[in-house]
Amino acid sequence: MTQQQEVLSIRGLSKRYRGRRGVQANDGIDLDVLPGQVVGLLGHNGAGKTTLVNQVVGLVRPDAGSITLAGVDAVARPDEARRLASIQAQANVPITGLSPRSAIELVGRIRGGERRAVQARTRELVETLDIGAWADVPAQKISGGVARLTAFAMTAVHPGRLVVLDEPTNDVDPVRRRLLWRAIRELADDGAGVLLVTHNVREAESVVDHLVVLDRGRVIAADSPGGLAAGLRGTLTVELDVVPGAQIAWPATVRDVTRERLRATATVPAEAAADVVRWAQGLVETGTVERYSLTAASLEDVYVRLVGDSGGGAHDPDGATTDARTADAVLGGAA
């Protein structure tokens, strides 16, 4: 694909935060987002994801590299590039004094939408996300999940060429998370390029077209979901809900065991599935585990293999987008 065909093209992007620790937040990152494509950006806390997002929307200036957004040099012309992007940040934009409906419509109008079109799109999003019961309730009386869905709707009501979503499903209940993933997919299907920052690898698997994995500021893997999972074909994942204090003696066929306090997972060859089911059922019968499941290996398993489960990414001093600067980005630089 040529650069003109890409909504977002990043080449050699580097950012080091000065100070006592001199953290290298981004280190030579290459990344592309095409129209109609959802690109997932994965990585531990502190892997450099939010620093990358902040550079794309002009809130942080890179030390080296280029960012081109819909043909605009986003480093040299950040205000113009920001108008071409819509962002849902980690932190919800404060909308105290407004209702979700009025906040969504306000952003749509500020971003240049025609009044009737914005009102119609707002009604559509309220229905799609199933937040009609709270649409006209003062914002200070709504839950965190409804606030998160409202923030997404504010981003999607009149989207830019690029839509950036930073952990959009935080605080959202399981039923509405499904609705939200569907709405994210529809944004891309309508022609926007979507850059999706998420920890929810398993759920995001259903909507992403391409995945970029960051670790300590570097891209360590980038491919389609199928391409990344190719190495785990013929592999199953066993998950156990462990009784507190119980010890697990794993069969010799299992690999990649991870253990939390009450949850244990491992991978097994598909041909060993029957033996593993019998073993796990025995643990249930003896009261060692409460339940088990055996499923096809997922992108979450790929991700854990790539970066481990220690959360050991470099500290990102800009790891949470904050209110004033992010509000400007949400409004496309028009505020």
Backbone as numpy.savetxt, mean C-alpha at the origin, in Angstrom:
# Nx Ny Nz CAx CAy CAz Cx Cy Cz
8.40 0.17 -22.95 7.56 1.38 -22.95 8.44 2.64 -22.95
8.05 3.65 -23.68 8.81 4.89 -23.68 8.38 5.75 -22.51
9.21 6.72 -22.17 8.92 7.58 -21.04 7.62 8.34 -21.25
7.28 8.71 -22.51 6.05 9.44 -22.77 4.81 8.61 -22.45
4.92 7.32 -22.49 3.79 6.44 -22.20 3.60 6.21 -20.70
4.54 6.62 -19.89 4.48 6.36 -18.46 3.88 7.55 -17.72
3.03 7.26 -16.76 2.53 8.32 -15.89 3.64 8.76 -14.94
4.41 7.80 -14.43 5.50 8.10 -13.51 6.73 7.32 -13.93
7.84 8.03 -14.05 9.12 7.38 -14.35 10.18 7.91 -13.39
10.77 7.02 -12.61 11.81 7.37 -11.64 13.10 6.66 -12.03
14.20 7.40 -12.05 15.48 6.82 -12.40 16.57 7.29 -11.42
17.23 6.33 -10.82 18.40 6.61 -9.98 18.11 7.49 -8.78
16.93 7.39 -8.21 16.52 8.30 -7.14 17.24 7.97 -5.83
17.89 8.99 -5.27 18.63 8.82 -4.01 18.33 9.98 -3.07
18.20 9.65 -1.81 17.98 10.66 -0.77 18.65 10.21 0.52
19.59 11.04 1.01 20.22 10.80 2.30 19.84 11.93 3.24
19.36 11.58 4.42 19.05 12.58 5.43 20.31 12.91 6.20
20.63 14.19 6.25 21.83 14.62 6.96 21.59 14.54 8.46
22.60 14.82 9.22 22.47 14.74 10.67 23.38 13.67 11.23
23.14 13.35 12.47 24.06 12.48 13.20 24.17 11.10 12.56
23.04 10.55 12.11 23.07 9.19 11.60 23.25 9.12 10.09
22.95 10.19 9.38 23.15 10.20 7.93 22.44 9.07 7.22
21.14 8.90 7.46 20.39 7.77 6.94 20.21 7.87 5.43
20.53 6.79 4.71 20.28 6.69 3.28 18.87 6.14 3.10
17.89 7.03 2.90 16.49 6.61 2.84 16.15 5.96 1.51
16.65 6.52 0.42 16.48 5.94 -0.92 17.85 5.85 -1.58
18.09 4.76 -2.31 19.43 4.52 -2.84 19.33 3.97 -4.26
19.30 4.87 -5.24 19.33 4.46 -6.64 18.08 3.75 -7.12
16.91 4.28 -6.78 15.65 3.60 -7.10 15.21 3.89 -8.53
14.82 2.83 -9.25 14.16 2.94 -10.55 12.74 2.39 -10.39
11.76 3.09 -10.97 10.36 2.66 -10.81 9.52 3.32 -11.90
8.58 2.56 -12.47 7.66 3.09 -13.48 6.23 2.74 -13.11
5.31 3.65 -13.44 3.88 3.39 -13.33 3.25 3.78 -14.66
2.49 2.86 -15.26 1.83 3.11 -16.54 0.37 3.47 -16.32
-0.27 4.15 -17.28 -1.71 4.39 -17.17 -2.46 3.06 -17.07
-3.44 3.01 -16.18 -4.22 1.79 -16.02 -3.55 0.71 -15.20
-2.43 1.03 -14.56 -1.66 0.04 -13.82 -1.63 0.37 -12.33
-1.76 -0.66 -11.49 -1.56 -0.52 -10.05 -0.19 -1.11 -9.72
0.70 -0.27 -9.24 2.03 -0.71 -8.83 2.08 -0.70 -7.31
2.34 -1.85 -6.72 2.44 -1.96 -5.27 3.86 -1.70 -4.81
4.00 -0.88 -3.78 5.30 -0.57 -3.20 5.33 -1.17 -1.81
6.17 -2.18 -1.62 6.20 -2.95 -0.38 7.52 -2.75 0.33
7.50 -2.87 1.65 8.73 -2.78 2.43 8.41 -2.58 3.89
9.37 -2.95 4.75 9.22 -2.75 6.18 9.06 -1.26 6.51
8.58 -0.97 7.71 8.66 0.39 8.22 10.10 0.86 8.16
10.32 2.04 7.58 11.67 2.55 7.49 12.42 2.10 6.26
11.74 1.40 5.32 12.42 0.94 4.11 12.61 2.06 3.09
11.95 3.21 3.30 12.11 4.34 2.40 10.90 4.62 1.54
9.77 3.96 1.82 8.59 4.10 0.97 8.02 5.51 1.03
7.83 6.05 2.24 7.20 7.36 2.36 8.14 8.47 1.88
9.43 8.31 2.08 10.38 9.27 1.51 10.25 9.30 0.00
10.11 8.13 -0.62 9.92 8.06 -2.06 8.65 8.80 -2.48
7.55 8.52 -1.79 6.28 9.18 -2.10 6.40 10.69 -1.96
7.03 11.14 -0.89 7.16 12.59 -0.67 7.98 13.27 -1.76
8.94 12.56 -2.34 9.70 13.13 -3.44 8.85 13.18 -4.71
8.03 12.17 -4.93 7.18 12.15 -6.12 6.24 13.35 -6.14
5.68 13.71 -4.97 4.71 14.82 -4.92 5.36 16.13 -4.52
6.69 16.20 -4.54 7.38 17.47 -4.37 7.51 17.97 -2.96
7.31 17.11 -1.96 7.46 17.54 -0.57 8.89 17.39 -0.07
9.66 16.55 -0.71 11.07 16.35 -0.37 11.86 16.38 -1.67
13.01 17.03 -1.65 13.84 17.13 -2.84 14.90 16.03 -2.82
15.05 15.28 -3.90 16.07 14.21 -3.91 17.47 14.78 -4.01
18.44 13.97 -3.58 19.85 14.34 -3.74 20.33 14.05 -5.15
19.76 13.01 -5.77 20.17 12.62 -7.12 19.03 11.86 -7.77
19.07 11.81 -9.10 18.07 11.06 -9.84 17.00 11.95 -10.43
16.08 11.33 -11.17 15.03 12.07 -11.86 13.67 11.48 -11.54
12.66 12.36 -11.55 11.26 11.97 -11.40 10.49 12.70 -12.50
9.86 11.93 -13.38 9.05 12.51 -14.44 7.61 12.05 -14.25
6.70 13.02 -14.11 5.30 12.73 -13.83 4.47 13.29 -14.98
3.91 12.37 -15.78 3.11 12.76 -16.95 3.88 13.74 -17.83
5.16 13.49 -18.05 5.99 14.33 -18.90 6.59 15.54 -18.23
6.27 15.78 -16.96 6.76 16.95 -16.23 7.92 16.55 -15.33
8.98 17.33 -15.33 10.11 17.12 -14.43 9.66 17.51 -13.02
9.38 16.51 -12.19 8.81 16.77 -10.87 9.83 17.35 -9.90
11.12 17.23 -10.20 12.14 17.82 -9.33 12.28 19.31 -9.64
12.33 19.65 -10.92 12.47 21.06 -11.31 11.16 21.83 -11.19
10.03 21.16 -11.37 8.72 21.85 -11.37 7.75 21.11 -10.44
8.03 21.09 -9.15 7.22 20.28 -8.22 5.76 20.74 -8.14
5.51 22.05 -8.21 4.12 22.52 -8.12 3.28 22.01 -9.29
3.84 22.06 -10.49 3.10 21.59 -11.65 2.90 20.07 -11.58
3.95 19.36 -11.18 3.83 17.90 -11.08 2.79 17.52 -10.03
2.75 18.28 -8.93 1.82 17.95 -7.86 0.37 18.08 -8.31
0.10 18.99 -9.23 -1.26 19.14 -9.73 -1.69 17.94 -10.58
-0.71 17.18 -11.04 -1.00 16.00 -11.86 -1.18 14.75 -11.01
-1.00 14.88 -9.70 -1.07 13.72 -8.81 -2.11 13.95 -7.72
-2.71 12.88 -7.27 -3.58 12.89 -6.09 -2.95 11.96 -5.07
-2.96 12.34 -3.81 -2.32 11.52 -2.79 -3.22 11.32 -1.58
-3.30 10.08 -1.14 -3.87 9.76 0.16 -2.70 9.40 1.06
-2.41 10.26 2.02 -1.24 10.08 2.88 -1.54 9.12 4.01
-0.48 8.74 4.75 -0.65 7.86 5.91 -1.58 8.50 6.94
-1.37 9.78 7.20 -2.19 10.49 8.18 -3.37 11.14 7.46
-4.56 10.95 8.00 -5.74 11.56 7.40 -5.67 13.08 7.48
-6.08 13.75 6.41 -6.15 15.20 6.43 -7.28 15.63 7.36
-7.02 16.54 8.32 -8.09 16.96 9.24 -9.25 17.61 8.50
-10.48 17.15 8.81 -11.67 17.73 8.18 -12.68 18.15 9.25
-12.18 18.48 10.43 -13.06 18.92 11.51 -13.92 20.09 11.05
-15.21 20.00 11.35 -16.15 21.03 10.93 -16.85 20.73 9.63
-16.40 19.66 8.94 -17.03 19.24 7.70 -17.63 17.85 7.89
-18.52 17.47 7.02 -18.99 16.09 6.94 -18.15 15.39 5.88
-18.13 14.04 5.87 -17.42 13.36 4.79 -17.87 13.81 3.40
-19.18 13.95 3.19 -19.66 14.35 1.87 -19.13 15.73 1.48
-19.22 16.70 2.40 -18.78 18.06 2.06 -17.27 18.11 1.85
-16.51 17.30 2.60 -15.05 17.27 2.43 -14.68 16.71 1.06
-15.36 15.64 0.66 -15.08 15.03 -0.64 -15.41 16.01 -1.76
-16.58 16.65 -1.67 -16.98 17.60 -2.71 -16.05 18.81 -2.76
-15.60 19.26 -1.59 -14.71 20.42 -1.54 -13.40 20.14 -2.27
-12.82 18.98 -2.02 -11.56 18.64 -2.69 -11.78 18.50 -4.20
-12.89 17.88 -4.57 -13.17 17.74 -6.00 -13.27 19.08 -6.71
-13.89 20.06 -6.05 -14.02 21.39 -6.65 -12.67 22.11 -6.67
-11.90 21.99 -5.59 -10.59 22.64 -5.55 -9.68 22.10 -6.64
-9.81 20.81 -6.91 -8.95 20.19 -7.94 -9.47 20.46 -9.35
-10.56 21.22 -9.48 -10.99 21.65 -10.81 -12.18 20.93 -11.38
-12.83 20.08 -10.58 -14.00 19.37 -11.07 -15.21 20.26 -11.19
-16.06 20.00 -12.19 -17.31 20.74 -12.36 -18.29 20.31 -11.27
-19.08 21.26 -10.76 -19.88 21.03 -9.57 -20.76 19.77 -9.69
-21.55 19.67 -10.76 -22.46 18.54 -10.86 -21.71 17.22 -10.99
-20.60 17.24 -11.73 -19.80 16.03 -11.89 -19.20 15.60 -10.54
-18.74 16.57 -9.77 -18.17 16.26 -8.46 -19.24 15.71 -7.53
-20.42 16.30 -7.54 -21.50 15.80 -6.68 -21.90 14.38 -7.06
-21.97 14.12 -8.37 -22.32 12.77 -8.82 -21.25 11.76 -8.44
-20.00 12.15 -8.63 -18.90 11.24 -8.28 -18.85 11.01 -6.77
-19.15 12.04 -5.99 -19.18 11.88 -4.54 -20.25 10.87 -4.14
-21.44 10.99 -4.72 -22.51 10.02 -4.42 -22.07 8.61 -4.79
-21.40 8.48 -5.92 -20.93 7.17 -6.36 -19.94 6.57 -5.37
-18.99 7.38 -4.90 -17.98 6.88 -3.97 -18.59 6.54 -2.61
-19.52 7.37 -2.14 -20.19 7.09 -0.87 -20.91 5.75 -0.94
-21.56 5.49 -2.08 -22.26 4.21 -2.24 -21.28 3.05 -2.40
-20.25 3.25 -3.21 -19.26 2.19 -3.46 -18.58 1.74 -2.18
-18.25 2.70 -1.30 -17.53 2.40 -0.07 -18.46 2.12 1.11
-19.77 2.22 0.88 -20.78 1.91 1.90 -20.61 2.78 3.14
-20.49 4.09 2.93 -20.37 5.02 4.06 -21.53 6.02 4.09
-22.64 5.65 3.46 -23.78 6.55 3.40 -24.33 6.94 4.76
-24.25 6.01 5.74 -24.78 6.30 7.07 -24.02 7.43 7.76
-22.80 7.70 7.33 -21.96 8.74 7.97 -21.66 9.91 7.04
-22.22 9.88 5.83 -21.82 10.87 4.83 -22.11 12.30 5.26
-23.13 12.50 6.07 -23.51 13.86 6.46 -23.36 14.09 7.97
-22.57 13.23 8.60 -22.28 13.36 10.04 -21.03 14.22 10.21
-20.99 15.11 11.19 -19.76 15.89 11.43 -18.55 14.99 11.59
-17.44 15.39 11.02 -16.26 14.53 10.97 -15.77 14.13 12.35
-15.95 14.99 13.35 -15.46 14.67 14.68 -16.24 13.52 15.33
-17.35 13.09 14.68 -18.17 12.01 15.24 -18.05 10.71 14.47
-17.16 10.65 13.48 -17.02 9.42 12.70 -15.83 8.62 13.19
-15.82 7.34 12.89 -14.74 6.44 13.32 -13.49 6.63 12.47
-12.38 6.06 12.94 -11.15 6.12 12.17 -11.27 5.43 10.82
-12.01 4.31 10.78 -12.18 3.61 9.51 -12.96 4.43 8.50
-14.03 5.09 8.94 -14.81 5.94 8.04 -13.97 7.14 7.60
-13.17 7.68 8.51 -12.27 8.78 8.15 -11.28 8.34 7.07
-10.81 7.09 7.18 -9.85 6.58 6.19 -10.53 6.42 4.83
-11.73 5.92 4.82 -12.48 5.77 3.58 -12.80 7.14 2.97
-13.09 8.10 3.84 -13.34 9.47 3.36 -12.08 10.03 2.70
-10.93 9.78 3.30 -9.66 10.26 2.74 -9.42 9.66 1.36
-9.74 8.38 1.21 -9.61 7.77 -0.12 -10.55 8.46 -1.12
-11.79 8.67 -0.71 -12.76 9.30 -1.60 -12.32 10.71 -1.98
-11.70 11.44 -1.05 -11.18 12.77 -1.36 -10.08 12.68 -2.42
-9.33 11.60 -2.42 -8.27 11.40 -3.41 -8.84 10.99 -4.76
-9.94 10.21 -4.73 -10.47 9.61 -5.95 -11.57 10.42 -6.61
-12.08 11.47 -5.95 -13.24 12.17 -6.49 -12.91 12.88 -7.80
-11.74 13.44 -7.93 -11.28 14.06 -9.17 -9.79 13.75 -9.29
-9.47 12.50 -9.62 -8.07 12.04 -9.50 -7.15 12.66 -10.54
-5.88 12.76 -10.16 -4.86 13.19 -11.10 -4.46 12.04 -12.01
-3.50 12.32 -12.88 -2.99 11.26 -13.76 -2.35 10.15 -12.94
-1.73 10.52 -11.82 -1.15 9.55 -10.90 -1.89 9.64 -9.57
-2.30 8.50 -9.02 -2.93 8.44 -7.71 -1.99 7.68 -6.78
-1.58 8.33 -5.69 -0.67 7.73 -4.72 -1.47 7.42 -3.45
-1.47 6.17 -3.04 -2.22 5.72 -1.87 -1.24 5.12 -0.87
-1.09 5.78 0.28 -0.12 5.35 1.30 -0.90 4.67 2.43
-0.86 3.35 2.45 -1.57 2.53 3.45 -3.07 2.89 3.50
-3.78 2.74 2.40 -5.17 3.21 2.35 -6.14 2.40 3.20
-5.80 1.17 3.57 -6.76 0.33 4.30 -6.59 0.37 5.81
-5.66 1.17 6.32 -5.48 1.28 7.78 -6.81 1.61 8.45
-7.15 0.89 9.51 -8.34 1.14 10.35 -9.66 0.78 9.68
-9.63 0.28 8.46 -10.87 -0.03 7.74 -11.30 -1.46 8.07
-12.59 -1.67 8.32 -13.08 -3.00 8.70 -12.99 -3.95 7.51
-12.98 -5.28 7.76 -12.76 -6.26 6.69 -13.75 -6.16 5.53
-15.02 -5.90 5.81 -16.01 -5.83 4.73 -15.72 -4.65 3.82
-15.49 -3.49 4.40 -15.25 -2.30 3.58 -13.85 -2.29 2.97
-12.92 -3.05 3.55 -11.62 -3.21 2.89 -11.80 -3.84 1.52
-12.68 -4.82 1.42 -12.94 -5.43 0.11 -13.50 -4.42 -0.87
-14.42 -3.60 -0.40 -14.98 -2.56 -1.26 -13.90 -1.57 -1.70
-13.01 -1.24 -0.78 -11.94 -0.29 -1.07 -10.96 -0.86 -2.10
-10.58 -2.12 -1.96 -9.68 -2.72 -2.96 -10.32 -2.70 -4.33
-11.64 -2.95 -4.38 -12.33 -2.91 -5.67 -12.31 -1.50 -6.26
-12.50 -0.50 -5.40 -12.48 0.89 -5.87 -11.10 1.28 -6.36
-10.05 0.78 -5.72 -8.68 1.06 -6.17 -8.45 0.48 -7.55
-8.92 -0.75 -7.75 -8.76 -1.39 -9.06 -9.51 -0.58 -10.12
-10.70 -0.09 -9.78 -11.50 0.67 -10.74 -10.82 1.99 -11.12
-10.09 2.62 -10.17 -9.35 3.83 -10.50 -8.38 3.58 -11.65
-7.65 2.47 -11.56 -6.71 2.14 -12.63 -7.44 1.76 -13.91
-8.52 1.01 -13.78 -9.27 0.60 -14.97 -9.83 1.81 -15.72
-10.04 2.92 -14.99 -10.53 4.15 -15.63 -9.39 4.97 -16.23
-8.14 4.49 -16.10 -7.02 5.13 -16.79 -5.95 5.77 -15.95
-6.17 5.89 -14.64 -5.13 6.48 -13.79 -4.00 5.48 -13.56
-2.81 5.99 -13.32 -1.74 5.16 -12.79 -1.81 5.23 -11.28
-1.69 4.08 -10.60 -1.83 4.02 -9.15 -0.55 3.48 -8.54
0.01 4.26 -7.60 1.16 3.81 -6.80 0.64 3.52 -5.40
0.65 2.26 -5.02 0.01 1.79 -3.79 1.07 1.35 -2.78
1.16 2.09 -1.68 2.05 1.71 -0.58 1.24 0.93 0.44
1.65 -0.28 0.75 0.85 -1.09 1.67 1.71 -2.13 2.37
1.26 -2.51 3.58 1.82 -3.67 4.26 0.93 -4.89 4.06
-0.28 -4.67 3.56 -1.25 -5.75 3.46 -1.02 -6.51 2.16
0.06 -7.29 2.14 0.48 -7.95 0.91 -0.58 -8.92 0.41
-1.16 -9.66 1.32 -2.08 -10.71 0.91 -3.33 -10.13 0.24
-3.89 -9.06 0.79 -5.07 -8.47 0.18 -4.73 -7.70 -1.09
-3.58 -7.02 -1.09 -3.20 -6.24 -2.26 -2.93 -7.12 -3.48
-2.63 -8.39 -3.23 -2.33 -9.31 -4.32 -3.44 -9.36 -5.36
-4.67 -9.10 -4.93 -5.81 -9.22 -5.85 -5.94 -8.02 -6.79
-5.25 -6.91 -6.53 -5.44 -5.71 -7.36 -4.17 -5.22 -8.05
-2.98 -5.62 -7.60 -1.76 -5.06 -8.15 -1.37 -5.75 -9.46
-0.79 -4.97 -10.36 -0.27 -5.49 -11.62 1.23 -5.72 -11.57
1.91 -4.92 -10.73 3.36 -4.97 -10.66 3.75 -4.65 -9.21
4.80 -5.27 -8.73 5.23 -5.07 -7.34 6.69 -4.65 -7.31
6.98 -3.67 -6.45 8.35 -3.23 -6.20 8.60 -3.40 -4.71
9.64 -4.14 -4.35 9.96 -4.40 -2.95 11.19 -3.59 -2.57
11.03 -2.75 -1.53 12.14 -1.94 -1.02 12.67 -2.55 0.27
13.99 -2.48 0.44 14.62 -2.87 1.70 15.83 -1.97 1.90
15.85 -1.24 3.01 16.96 -0.33 3.32 17.22 0.65 2.17
16.14 1.12 1.58 16.24 2.15 0.56 16.52 1.68 -0.83
16.70 0.38 -1.04 17.01 -0.17 -2.35 15.87 -1.03 -2.87
15.72 -1.09 -4.19 14.80 -2.03 -4.81 15.48 -3.39 -4.85
14.89 -4.36 -4.15 15.49 -5.71 -4.13 14.72 -6.69 -5.01
13.53 -6.31 -5.47 12.77 -7.15 -6.39 11.71 -6.29 -7.06
11.43 -6.58 -8.32 10.37 -5.88 -9.06 9.90 -6.79 -10.17
8.60 -7.11 -10.15 8.06 -8.02 -11.15 6.54 -8.05 -11.00
5.88 -8.75 -11.90 4.45 -9.01 -11.74 4.25 -9.96 -10.56
3.04 -10.03 -10.00 2.81 -10.99 -8.91 3.16 -12.41 -9.31
2.80 -12.79 -10.54 3.12 -14.14 -10.99 4.62 -14.37 -11.10
5.33 -13.34 -11.58 6.78 -13.47 -11.71 7.46 -13.62 -10.37
7.03 -12.83 -9.38 7.64 -12.92 -8.06 7.34 -14.25 -7.39
6.15 -14.79 -7.65 5.74 -16.04 -6.98 6.20 -17.28 -7.72
6.86 -17.12 -8.87 7.22 -18.28 -9.68 8.08 -19.28 -8.91
8.97 -18.77 -8.05 9.85 -19.67 -7.30 9.15 -20.50 -6.25
7.89 -20.16 -5.94 7.15 -20.91 -4.93 6.06 -21.79 -5.52
6.06 -21.96 -6.83 5.08 -22.86 -7.43 5.30 -24.28 -6.92
4.20 -24.95 -6.66 4.30 -26.28 -6.08 4.54 -26.27 -4.59
4.38 -25.08 -3.97 4.60 -24.93 -2.54 3.31 -24.47 -1.86
3.04 -24.99 -0.68 1.88 -24.60 0.11 2.34 -23.96 1.40
1.46 -23.16 1.99 1.73 -22.52 3.27 0.83 -23.13 4.33
1.41 -23.55 5.45 0.63 -24.04 6.57 0.68 -22.98 7.67
-0.48 -22.64 8.21 -0.59 -21.67 9.29 -1.25 -22.33 10.49
-0.69 -22.09 11.66 -1.21 -22.67 12.90 -1.54 -21.56 13.89
-2.72 -21.63 14.52 -3.04 -20.79 15.67 -2.68 -21.58 16.92
-1.59 -21.19 17.56 -0.97 -21.99 18.62 -1.55 -21.63 19.98
-1.80 -22.65 20.80 -2.24 -22.43 22.17 -1.10 -21.78 22.95
-1.38 -20.77 23.79 -0.30 -20.08 24.53 0.61 -21.07 25.26
1.91 -20.88 25.05 2.91 -21.70 25.72 3.23 -23.01 25.05
2.48 -23.40 24.03 2.69 -24.70 23.38 3.94 -24.66 22.49
4.62 -25.80 22.42 5.78 -25.96 21.55 5.39 -26.83 20.36
5.95 -26.51 19.19 5.62 -27.23 17.96 6.83 -28.03 17.49
6.65 -29.32 17.26 7.67 -30.16 16.65 7.31 -30.32 15.17
8.02 -29.64 14.30 7.65 -29.58 12.89 8.12 -30.83 12.14
7.33 -31.29 11.15 7.79 -32.39 10.30 9.03 -31.99 9.50
9.77 -32.98 9.06 11.01 -32.71 8.32 10.75 -32.05 6.97
9.54 -32.17 6.44 9.25 -31.64 5.11 9.03 -30.13 5.10
8.82 -29.48 6.25 8.50 -28.05 6.26 9.76 -27.21 6.13
9.58 -26.00 5.61 10.69 -25.05 5.46 10.21 -23.66 5.87
11.15 -22.76 6.04 10.84 -21.33 6.25 9.86 -21.11 7.40
10.17 -21.72 8.53 9.29 -21.59 9.69 9.42 -20.21 10.31
8.29 -19.55 10.58 8.29 -18.31 11.36 7.31 -18.50 12.51
7.66 -17.94 13.67 6.83 -18.15 14.85 6.64 -16.82 15.58
5.38 -16.45 15.76 5.04 -15.37 16.65 4.50 -16.00 17.92
3.96 -15.20 18.83 3.54 -15.77 20.10 2.44 -16.81 19.93
1.41 -16.47 19.12 0.27 -17.38 18.97 0.04 -17.80 17.52
0.96 -17.49 16.62 0.80 -17.85 15.22 2.12 -18.39 14.69
2.05 -19.51 13.98 3.24 -20.09 13.36 2.92 -20.41 11.91
3.88 -20.18 11.02 3.70 -20.48 9.60 4.93 -21.19 9.07
4.73 -21.93 7.99 5.84 -22.60 7.32 5.39 -22.94 5.91
6.33 -23.28 5.04 6.00 -23.73 3.69 6.33 -25.22 3.57
5.52 -25.89 2.73 5.70 -27.33 2.52 5.51 -27.65 1.06
6.21 -28.67 0.53 5.96 -29.08 -0.85 4.53 -29.59 -1.01
3.93 -29.32 -2.15 2.54 -29.72 -2.36 2.35 -31.22 -2.21
3.36 -32.01 -2.58 3.22 -33.46 -2.49 3.17 -33.97 -1.05
3.57 -33.10 -0.10 3.52 -33.50 1.32 2.24 -33.04 2.00
1.29 -32.50 1.23 0.10 -31.89 1.83 -0.68 -32.85 2.71
-0.91 -34.08 2.23 -1.72 -35.02 3.01 -1.06 -35.34 4.35
0.25 -35.53 4.34 0.95 -35.82 5.61 0.88 -34.64 6.56
0.99 -33.43 6.03 0.96 -32.24 6.88 -0.43 -32.04 7.47
-1.47 -32.32 6.69 -2.84 -32.20 7.21 -3.04 -33.18 8.37
-2.58 -34.41 8.21 -2.72 -35.39 9.30 -1.96 -34.94 10.54
-0.76 -34.39 10.34 0.05 -33.91 11.47 -0.65 -32.74 12.17
-1.15 -31.78 11.38 -1.81 -30.62 11.96 -3.11 -31.00 12.67
-3.84 -31.93 12.09 -5.07 -32.38 12.74 -4.76 -33.04 14.08
-3.64 -33.75 14.14 -3.22 -34.35 15.40 -2.93 -33.29 16.45
-2.35 -32.16 16.04 -2.08 -31.08 16.99 -3.37 -30.48 17.53
-4.39 -30.38 16.66 -5.69 -29.89 17.12 -6.28 -30.85 18.15
-6.20 -32.14 17.86 -6.79 -33.14 18.75 -6.09 -33.21 20.11
-4.80 -32.89 20.13 -4.08 -32.91 21.40 -4.13 -31.57 22.12
-4.78 -30.57 21.51 -4.91 -29.27 22.15 -3.69 -28.38 22.03
-2.76 -28.72 21.12 -1.56 -27.91 20.93 -1.86 -26.67 20.09
-2.73 -26.82 19.09 -3.14 -25.68 18.27 -4.67 -25.63 18.25
-5.20 -24.42 18.04 -6.65 -24.24 18.00 -7.21 -24.48 16.60
-6.44 -24.11 15.57 -6.87 -24.31 14.19 -5.66 -24.27 13.28
-5.85 -24.77 12.07 -4.77 -24.73 11.07 -5.38 -24.48 9.70
-4.55 -24.04 8.77 -4.97 -23.91 7.38 -3.81 -24.25 6.48
-4.14 -24.73 5.30 -3.13 -25.07 4.29 -3.56 -24.42 2.99
-2.77 -23.49 2.49 -3.14 -22.72 1.31 -1.98 -22.65 0.33
-2.29 -22.27 -0.90 -1.24 -22.04 -1.88 -0.34 -20.89 -1.41
0.95 -20.99 -1.68 1.88 -19.94 -1.29 1.47 -18.62 -1.93
1.60 -17.54 -1.17 1.12 -16.23 -1.61 2.28 -15.25 -1.77
1.93 -14.03 -2.21 2.95 -12.98 -2.29 3.50 -12.63 -0.92
2.69 -12.81 0.11 3.20 -12.56 1.46 4.37 -13.48 1.78
4.28 -14.73 1.34 5.39 -15.67 1.54 6.62 -15.23 0.76
6.40 -14.75 -0.47 7.51 -14.24 -1.28 8.16 -13.07 -0.57
7.33 -12.16 -0.07 7.83 -10.96 0.60 8.67 -11.32 1.83
8.18 -12.25 2.63 8.93 -12.65 3.83 10.26 -13.29 3.45
10.27 -14.07 2.39 11.53 -14.65 1.92 12.53 -13.57 1.50
12.02 -12.53 0.87 12.90 -11.48 0.35 13.49 -10.61 1.45
12.65 -10.20 2.41 13.10 -9.20 3.39 13.12 -9.71 4.81
12.63 -10.94 5.03 12.59 -11.46 6.40 11.45 -10.85 7.17
11.32 -11.24 8.43 10.21 -10.75 9.26 10.70 -9.98 10.47
11.92 -9.43 10.38 12.49 -8.74 11.54 12.13 -7.27 11.60
11.59 -6.73 10.49 11.31 -5.30 10.47 12.56 -4.47 10.50
13.63 -4.99 9.88 14.93 -4.37 10.06 15.31 -3.34 9.05
14.35 -2.66 8.44 14.69 -1.61 7.48 15.36 -0.45 8.15
16.08 0.37 7.36 16.72 1.56 7.90 15.67 2.52 8.43
15.99 3.24 9.48 15.05 4.22 10.01 14.82 5.31 9.00
13.57 5.61 8.75 13.18 6.65 7.80 12.71 7.86 8.59
13.52 8.91 8.69 13.13 10.04 9.52 11.92 10.79 9.01
11.52 10.50 7.78 10.33 11.14 7.24 9.25 10.10 7.03
9.17 9.13 7.97 8.36 7.96 7.75 6.88 8.16 7.91
6.40 9.34 8.24 4.96 9.57 8.30 4.67 10.94 7.71
3.88 10.96 6.66 3.52 12.25 6.09 2.63 13.00 7.06
2.83 14.30 7.17 2.16 15.06 8.22 1.22 16.10 7.65
0.53 16.76 8.54 -0.70 17.44 8.19 -0.55 18.56 7.16
0.22 19.59 7.45 0.18 20.79 6.62 0.69 20.54 5.20
1.87 19.89 5.08 2.40 19.66 3.76 1.56 18.65 2.98
1.07 17.63 3.66 0.27 16.64 2.99 -1.06 17.20 2.54
-1.65 18.08 3.32 -2.91 18.71 2.91 -2.73 19.43 1.58
-1.60 20.11 1.42 -1.34 20.79 0.17 -1.23 19.79 -0.98
-0.58 18.65 -0.72 -0.45 17.65 -1.76 -1.78 17.03 -2.11
-2.62 16.76 -1.11 -3.94 16.20 -1.36 -4.76 17.11 -2.25
-4.62 18.41 -2.05 -5.37 19.38 -2.85 -4.68 19.69 -4.17
-3.60 18.94 -4.47 -2.93 19.11 -5.76 -2.20 20.42 -5.87
-1.74 20.98 -4.74 -1.00 22.22 -4.78 -1.87 23.44 -5.04
-3.20 23.24 -4.97 -4.10 24.33 -5.31 -4.56 25.12 -4.11
-4.24 24.63 -2.92 -4.72 25.31 -1.71 -3.94 26.59 -1.47
